[in-house]
Amino acid sequence: MDQVTTATGAPADGKEGRTLFALVSAAFLMRSTYVVLPFLTSLMAASGGWSPESASLAFAAMGAGGLVGALAAGSFGDRFGLRRALFACLLGAACITPLLWVSTQTPAQSLLVVASTAFMLGLLLDGYRPLASAAVGHAVPSAGRQKAFGLVASAGIAGGIVGPLVAGWLSRESWSLLFVQQAVGVLVVVAILAWGLPRDTTPPKRRRGATGYGSTWRRAKFLLLCTLLFAMATSQMLSTFPLYLLRQGIDTAFYGVLLSINSAVALIVLLPIIALGKQVRAEPAIAACAAIVAVGTGCLWMSPSAFVLIFYSAAIGVASSLMFVVGPARASSLADPAHMGAMHSLYGTSVALGLVLGPSIGGWLLHSQGPNVLIAFSVACSIASGILILFQPNEIRAA
């Protein structure tokens, strides 16, 4: 029998704890088993017969599929139910993962087949993310959402540490084990969510063809644009920043140390948020995140000493970890319960677009204009992000 839910979508029988535990466990497993994409170009090159250009095209096809999945999955979940949509994405991904392995091991195979398979796998795996965020928004009342998203973010960071280590060890034995790791991990997530998620109630009736994207955009456009600009600024840490370090004569080993500091600081900031469970006002907190990024990035105009570089990495870690918590929670608060999936699809797409546009523009600026212009661009994106969220209309701020 379908479980009855409240008007906000939260289970009425007090099973929020089990649902949240399932979603946090799923976040850890999905992040720790999402290993095919980072190693895709390497394994195609190692299999022989694939050129670097072909491997890069397959990688790009998987990323393009992820963008489509992130945008479309939320509305699918609103229309047919989040639980059904999650299982469709996960079971589809578990089936397509071995097909991608087979196609990459046959160099005579058409590149179109490989790219199409990679596109579908990216679509299904990245479609999971807005659906899972929408499930958190439905399962947890507004007062507890920041803590809930903090738990999910912490689990994802922990999975991001464990997964690549295991995948790197497995790749020494056989590249095929990476696909086994991902497929088996996805199936375990299906089992956990089948246990923890309440059954879908009948989706609310909407007029034919309505997706909720239009009304959701009108309610959250300031948050979405702010998130886009914030992602454009912070994405430089993983894209142009290592190139900047090389220009300064700093080796990649120190960049690895800076990445570790970034992740460690993010976890350190998230833990007290989870432990205290106190809500913070979304708009000032997001503006503070933008200010932290602007200050940390602006410090790069100084001499690139070890202290400045560590401060920049720590600043990005602090701001990103806070945004992991406050941003999705605010998106859930702004969402119409009937369009919770559409809201998180648009929010996830804003982040994804920032991760595409930021490195693309930043790389061009670094190459053609130099590091000072790149730093100015990142600072400007951060400042604009903070201004947008602070100066949104009062009726949206009060929502």
C-alpha positions in Angstrom: 0.0 0.0 0.0 1.4 3.4 -0.9 2.6 5.5 2.0 0.7 8.6 2.8 2.7 11.8 2.8 2.1 15.3 4.1 1.5 18.3 2.0 5.2 18.9 1.7 5.8 15.4 0.6 7.4 14.3 3.9 6.3 10.9 5.2 3.5 11.2 7.7 4.4 8.1 9.7 7.8 9.5 11.1 10.1 7.5 8.8 12.1 10.6 7.7 15.2 9.2 9.6 15.2 5.9 7.6 14.7 7.8 4.3 17.5 10.2 5.1 19.8 7.4 6.1 19.1 5.7 2.8 19.8 8.8 0.8 23.1 9.6 2.7 24.3 6.0 2.2 23.3 6.2 -1.5 25.3 9.5 -1.8 28.4 7.8 -0.4 28.1 4.8 -2.7 27.2 6.7 -5.8 30.2 9.0 -5.4 32.6 6.1 -4.5 31.5 4.0 -7.5 31.2 6.8 -10.1 34.6 5.9 -11.5 34.2 5.2 -15.2 34.1 8.8 -16.3 37.4 9.9 -14.6 39.2 6.9 -16.1 37.4 6.7 -19.5 40.1 8.4 -21.6 42.8 6.4 -19.9 41.2 3.0 -20.4 40.3 3.7 -24.0 43.9 4.7 -24.7 45.2 1.6 -22.9 42.9 -0.7 -24.9 44.7 0.2 -28.1 43.1 1.4 -31.3 41.5 4.6 -30.0 43.1 7.9 -30.7 43.2 10.6 -28.0 40.7 12.6 -30.0 38.3 9.6 -30.0 38.7 9.1 -26.3 38.1 12.8 -25.6 34.9 12.7 -27.8 33.6 9.8 -25.8 34.3 11.7 -22.6 32.6 14.8 -23.9 29.5 12.7 -25.0 29.2 11.3 -21.4 29.4 14.9 -20.1 26.8 16.1 -22.5 24.5 13.3 -21.5 25.0 14.4 -17.9 23.8 17.9 -18.7 20.7 16.5 -20.4 20.0 14.1 -17.6 20.4 16.8 -14.9 17.9 19.0 -16.7 15.3 16.5 -17.7 15.2 14.0 -14.8 13.6 16.3 -12.2 10.4 16.9 -14.3 10.3 13.1 -15.0 10.3 12.5 -11.3 7.6 15.1 -10.7 5.4 13.5 -13.3 5.9 9.8 -12.5 7.2 9.8 -9.0 10.7 10.3 -7.5 11.1 6.6 -6.5 10.2 5.3 -9.9 12.4 7.8 -11.6 15.4 7.0 -9.4 15.0 3.3 -10.0 14.7 3.9 -13.8 17.9 5.9 -13.8 19.9 3.5 -11.6 18.8 0.3 -13.2 19.3 1.7 -16.7 22.8 2.8 -15.7 23.6 -0.6 -14.2 22.7 -2.2 -17.6 24.5 0.3 -19.8 27.7 0.3 -17.8 28.9 -3.2 -19.1 27.8 -2.2 -22.6 30.2 0.8 -22.6 33.0 -1.6 -21.5 32.3 -3.9 -24.4 32.1 -1.1 -26.9 35.4 0.5 -25.8 37.2 -2.9 -26.1 36.3 -3.1 -29.8 38.3 -0.5 -31.7 36.8 -1.6 -34.9 33.4 -0.6 -33.5 32.0 2.7 -34.7 32.9 5.7 -32.5 29.3 6.7 -32.8 28.3 3.6 -30.9 30.8 4.3 -28.1 29.7 8.0 -27.9 26.0 7.1 -27.9 26.5 4.6 -25.1 28.6 7.0 -23.1 25.9 9.7 -23.6 23.2 7.4 -22.3 25.3 6.4 -19.3 26.0 10.0 -18.4 22.3 10.9 -18.8 21.2 8.2 -16.4 23.9 8.7 -13.8 23.6 12.4 -13.6 19.8 12.2 -13.7 20.1 10.6 -10.3 21.4 13.7 -8.7 18.5 16.1 -8.9 16.1 13.3 -8.1 18.0 12.4 -5.0 18.1 16.1 -3.9 14.4 16.4 -4.5 13.9 13.3 -2.4 15.8 15.0 0.5 13.6 18.1 0.0 10.5 16.0 0.2 11.6 13.8 3.1 13.0 16.4 5.4 11.0 19.4 6.8 12.3 22.9 6.1 13.9 23.3 9.5 16.2 20.3 9.1 17.1 20.6 5.4 20.4 22.3 5.9 21.6 19.6 8.2 20.3 16.9 5.8 22.0 18.4 2.8 25.2 18.7 4.9 25.0 15.0 5.7 24.5 14.2 2.0 27.4 16.5 1.0 29.7 15.0 3.6 28.9 11.5 2.4 29.6 12.5 -1.2 33.0 14.0 -0.3 33.9 10.9 1.7 32.9 8.7 -1.3 35.0 10.9 -3.6 38.0 10.1 -1.5 37.5 6.3 -1.2 36.2 5.6 -4.8 39.2 6.8 -6.8 41.6 5.0 -4.5 39.8 1.7 -5.0 39.4 2.3 -8.7 43.1 3.1 -9.1 44.0 -0.2 -7.4 41.5 -2.2 -9.4 42.7 -0.7 -12.7 46.1 -2.3 -12.1 44.4 -5.7 -12.2 42.0 -5.1 -15.1 40.1 -2.1 -16.5 37.0 -4.2 -16.6 36.9 -4.2 -12.8 36.1 -0.4 -12.8 32.9 -1.2 -14.7 32.1 -4.0 -12.2 32.7 -1.6 -9.4 30.3 0.9 -10.8 27.6 -1.5 -11.9 27.6 -3.4 -8.6 27.7 -0.2 -6.6 24.6 1.2 -8.5 22.7 -2.0 -7.8 23.5 -1.8 -4.1 22.2 1.8 -4.2 18.9 0.5 -5.7 18.6 -2.0 -2.9 19.2 0.6 -0.2 16.7 3.1 -1.8 14.1 0.3 -2.2 14.4 -0.2 1.6 14.5 3.4 2.6 12.4 5.5 0.3 8.6 5.6 0.7 6.5 4.5 -2.2 5.4 7.1 -4.6 2.0 8.6 -4.2 0.1 9.5 -7.3 1.8 12.5 -8.8 -0.2 15.7 -8.6 -2.4 16.4 -11.6 -1.1 19.1 -13.9 -2.2 20.3 -17.3 -0.9 18.3 -20.3 2.7 19.1 -21.2 3.4 21.2 -18.1 6.9 20.5 -16.7 7.1 23.2 -14.0 10.4 24.7 -15.4 8.8 28.0 -16.2 7.2 28.7 -12.8 10.3 27.3 -11.1 12.5 29.7 -13.0 10.4 32.6 -12.1 10.5 31.7 -8.4 14.2 30.9 -8.2 16.0 32.8 -11.1 18.1 34.9 -8.7 19.3 31.8 -6.8 20.0 29.9 -10.1 21.9 32.8 -11.6 23.8 33.3 -8.4 24.7 29.6 -8.4 25.9 29.7 -12.0 28.3 32.6 -11.3 29.5 31.0 -8.0 30.3 27.7 -9.9 32.1 29.7 -12.6 34.3 31.2 -10.0 35.0 28.1 -7.9 35.6 25.8 -10.9 38.9 27.6 -11.5 40.3 25.6 -8.6 40.1 22.4 -10.6 40.7 23.8 -14.1 42.9 26.9 -14.6 44.5 27.0 -11.1 46.9 24.0 -11.8 47.9 25.8 -15.1 48.5 29.0 -13.1 50.7 27.0 -10.7 52.8 25.6 -13.6 53.3 29.2 -14.9 54.6 30.1 -11.5 57.1 27.1 -11.6 55.2 25.1 -9.0 55.0 21.4 -9.5 51.9 19.2 -9.5 52.8 17.5 -6.2 52.1 20.8 -4.4 48.8 21.1 -6.3 47.9 17.7 -4.9 48.5 18.9 -1.4 46.3 22.0 -2.1 43.5 19.7 -3.3 43.8 17.6 -0.1 43.6 20.8 2.0 40.5 21.9 0.0 38.7 18.6 0.7 39.8 18.5 4.4 38.6 22.1 5.0 35.2 21.3 3.3 34.7 18.3 5.7 35.8 20.3 8.7 33.3 23.0 7.9 30.4 20.6 7.3 30.9 18.6 10.5 29.8 21.3 13.0 26.9 22.2 10.7 25.7 18.6 10.9 26.4 18.3 14.6 24.7 21.6 15.7 21.9 21.3 13.2 21.2 25.0 13.3 19.6 26.8 10.4 21.2 29.9 9.0 19.6 32.5 6.8 20.1 31.5 3.2 20.7 34.8 1.5 23.4 36.2 3.9 25.1 32.9 4.0 25.3 32.6 0.2 26.5 36.1 0.0 29.2 35.3 2.6 30.3 32.3 0.5 30.6 34.6 -2.5 32.6 37.1 -0.5 35.0 34.4 0.8 35.7 33.2 -2.8 36.3 36.8 -3.9 38.7 37.5 -1.1 40.5 34.2 -1.5 40.8 34.6 -5.3 41.9 38.2 -5.0 44.8 37.2 -2.8 46.3 35.5 -5.8 47.2 39.0 -7.1 49.8 39.0 -4.4 53.0 37.0 -4.8 52.2 33.2 -5.1 53.7 32.2 -1.8 52.7 28.9 -0.1 50.6 30.8 2.4 48.6 32.6 -0.3 48.0 29.4 -2.3 46.9 27.5 0.9 44.6 30.4 1.8 43.0 30.3 -1.6 42.5 26.6 -1.5 41.0 26.8 2.0 38.7 29.7 1.0 37.3 27.7 -1.9 36.8 24.7 0.4 35.0 26.7 3.1 32.7 28.5 0.6 31.9 25.4 -1.5 31.1 23.3 1.6 28.7 26.0 2.9 27.1 26.3 -0.6 26.6 22.5 -0.6 24.4 22.9 2.4 22.6 26.3 2.0 22.1 26.2 -1.8 20.0 23.0 -2.2 18.1 23.7 1.0 17.1 27.1 -0.2 16.1 25.6 -3.6 13.9 23.2 -1.8 12.3 26.0 0.2 11.5 28.0 -2.9 10.1 25.0 -4.8 6.4 24.2 -5.3 6.1 20.7 -3.8 4.6 19.5 -7.1 7.8 20.8 -8.9 10.5 19.8 -6.4 12.2 17.7 -9.1 12.1 20.5 -11.6 13.7 22.9 -9.1 16.6 20.6 -8.4 17.1 19.9 -12.1 17.4 23.6 -12.7 19.7 24.0 -9.7 21.9 21.1 -10.8 22.0 22.4 -14.4 23.1 25.9 -13.1 26.0 24.2 -11.3 26.9 22.1 -14.4 26.8 25.1 -16.7 29.1 26.9 -14.4 31.5 24.0 -14.4 31.5 24.2 -18.2 31.5 28.0 -18.8 34.0 28.8 -16.0 36.9 26.6 -17.2 36.2 27.5 -20.8 36.3 31.2 -20.3 39.0 31.0 -17.7 41.3 28.9 -19.9 40.9 31.4 -22.8 41.6 34.3 -20.5 44.7 32.7 -19.0 46.1 31.8 -22.4 45.3 35.1 -24.2 45.2 37.7 -21.4 47.3 36.3 -18.6 46.7 35.3 -15.0 45.8 38.8 -13.7 42.8 39.1 -16.0 41.7 35.5 -15.1 41.8 36.4 -11.4 39.8 39.6 -12.1 37.2 37.5 -14.0 36.8 35.1 -11.0 36.6 37.9 -8.5 33.9 39.6 -10.6 31.9 36.4 -10.9 32.0 36.0 -7.1 31.0 39.6 -6.4 28.1 39.4 -9.0 26.9 36.2 -7.3 26.7 37.8 -3.9 25.0 41.0 -5.3 22.3 38.9 -7.1 21.3 37.0 -4.0 21.2 40.0 -1.7 19.2 42.2 -4.1 16.5 39.8 -5.1 12.9 41.1 -4.6 11.5 40.9 -1.0 8.6 38.6 -2.0 11.1 36.0 -3.1 13.4 36.5 -0.1 10.4 36.0 2.2 9.4 32.7 0.5 
